[in-house]
Amino acid sequence: MAGTGYVFIALCFALAGGIVGKIKGNSFWLWFLISGAVPIFGLLAAIFIRSEKLEDRMECPTCGKVVPVTNTICTTCGTELYLPPDDELIPPEALTPARRKG
């Protein structure tokens, strides 16, 4: 019965970590598993990780897919990507649902 308390606490942290991860634009299930496996530290990692939604984007010169600037290879066509000049960056608030290809 002593293990039941730990399982309950781990599930609570897993749910909280999954929700925080999803809010930041990452996978719910990935952060659910991480936060459940290492309850306190997993949730803290989910809280302090960068937000995918607030990251600048750029357009792949080959296929036109809009990707985060931290990507070095386009996941669609495999083109090697370089950081574009500041005037070619797409700020996160400029992305409309029609513009989001990735």
Buried (B, 14 or more C-beta within 10 A) or exposed (E): EEEEEEEEEBBBBBBBBBBBBBBBBBEBEBBBBBBBEBBEEBBBBBBEBEEEEEBBBBBBEEBEBBBBBEBEEBEBEEEEBEEBEEEEBBEBEEBEEEEEBB
